[in-house]
Amino acid sequence: MYEHILVPVSFDGDRHPETALEVASKLGTEGGKITLLHVMEQVPSYAVNYIPEGFHEDAKKAIIKSLEGMATGISNAECVVVDGHSGRTILDWADEHKPGLIVVASHRPGMQDLLLGSTATQLVRHAKCAVHVVR
């Protein structure tokens, strides 16, 4: 199966990262690595002055703690938080770290996805490795 699997994690209510982790656990080789990756979106420049000092660092620590909770029971799991735009940043991270598979949880697509595209769609179209989408 796969030696290294990337599982991008979104905390949006309509995504189910637990399902993606179950699938990743089944598709990974024994002793293989599963990376849980969360992308923190950039705060718009007009809003930076309204965010309390230290907010970004505190949020990052809380996200890592949540990811570690999700990874409980998964051997050789790694939790990573990066800054950027979700789709492009996940693709860039995958290009650099070369997972064999990306398992991504997605929502049911709506009309807005036909016009704007979703992160899962971007990954399916542009990733250089296999992508498994779960709903």
C-alpha positions in Angstrom: 0.0 0.0 0.0 1.3 3.5 0.9 4.4 4.4 2.9 3.4 8.0 3.5 -0.2 9.3 3.5 -1.1 13.0 3.8 -4.5 13.8 5.4 -5.4 17.5 5.1 -7.6 18.4 8.1 -10.3 21.1 8.0 -12.3 21.9 11.1 -15.3 23.0 9.1 -18.5 21.3 10.4 -19.4 19.7 7.1 -16.0 17.9 6.8 -15.3 14.6 8.6 -11.5 14.2 9.1 -12.1 11.1 11.2 -13.4 9.2 8.1 -10.3 10.3 6.2 -8.1 9.1 9.0 -9.8 5.7 9.0 -9.3 5.3 5.3 -5.7 6.4 5.6 -5.0 3.9 8.4 -6.4 1.1 6.2 -4.4 2.1 3.1 -1.1 2.7 4.8 1.6 0.1 5.1 2.5 -1.3 8.5 5.0 1.2 10.0 4.1 3.8 7.3 3.7 7.5 8.2 0.4 9.5 8.2 0.7 13.2 8.3 -2.2 15.3 9.5 -1.9 18.8 7.9 -3.9 21.9 8.7 -3.5 25.1 6.8 -4.1 28.3 8.7 -5.6 30.8 6.2 -3.9 34.2 6.1 -5.7 37.0 8.0 -6.6 39.9 5.6 -4.3 42.9 6.0 -7.2 45.1 6.9 -8.1 42.9 9.9 -4.6 42.4 11.3 -4.9 45.5 13.6 -8.0 44.0 15.2 -6.5 40.7 16.2 -5.0 40.5 19.7 -1.3 40.1 19.9 -0.2 36.4 20.2 -3.5 35.1 18.7 -1.9 33.4 15.8 0.6 31.5 18.0 -2.1 30.5 20.5 -4.4 29.3 17.7 -1.6 27.3 16.2 -0.9 25.6 19.5 -4.6 24.8 19.9 -4.8 23.3 16.4 -1.8 21.1 17.0 -3.4 19.9 20.2 -6.6 19.0 18.3 -4.6 17.2 15.6 -2.7 15.2 18.2 -6.0 14.2 19.7 -7.2 13.0 16.3 -4.0 11.1 15.8 -4.3 9.2 19.1 -4.0 5.5 18.3 -2.3 6.0 14.9 1.2 4.9 15.1 3.8 7.0 13.3 1.5 10.0 12.9 2.9 13.5 12.4 0.9 16.7 13.0 1.8 19.8 11.0 0.3 23.3 10.8 1.3 25.7 8.1 0.2 29.1 6.9 -1.2 29.8 3.5 -4.2 29.2 1.1 -5.5 25.7 1.6 -5.4 24.2 -1.8 -2.2 25.7 -3.1 -0.4 25.2 0.2 -1.4 21.5 0.5 -0.2 20.9 -3.1 3.1 22.7 -2.3 3.6 20.7 0.9 2.9 17.5 -1.0 5.4 18.4 -3.8 8.0 19.0 -1.1 7.4 15.9 1.1 6.3 13.4 -1.6 3.4 11.4 0.0 2.2 8.5 -2.1 -1.4 9.4 -1.3 -3.6 12.3 -0.1 -6.8 11.3 1.7 -9.1 14.4 1.9 -12.5 14.8 3.5 -14.9 16.8 1.3 -18.4 18.2 1.6 -21.2 17.7 -0.8 -20.5 20.0 -3.7 -22.9 22.8 -4.4 -23.3 25.5 -7.1 -20.6 27.6 -5.6 -18.1 24.8 -6.2 -18.9 24.8 -9.9 -17.9 28.5 -10.0 -15.1 28.7 -7.5 -13.8 25.2 -7.0 -13.1 23.4 -3.7 -9.9 22.3 -2.1 -10.6 18.7 -2.9 -11.2 19.5 -6.5 -7.9 21.4 -6.7 -6.1 18.5 -5.1 -7.7 15.9 -7.5 -6.8 18.1 -10.5 -3.3 19.1 -9.6 -1.7 16.7 -7.1 1.3 14.6 -8.4 0.2 11.6 -6.3 -3.0 9.6 -5.9 -5.9 11.4 -4.2 -8.7 9.7 -2.3 -11.8 11.8 -1.5 -14.1 10.8 1.2 -17.5 12.2 2.1 
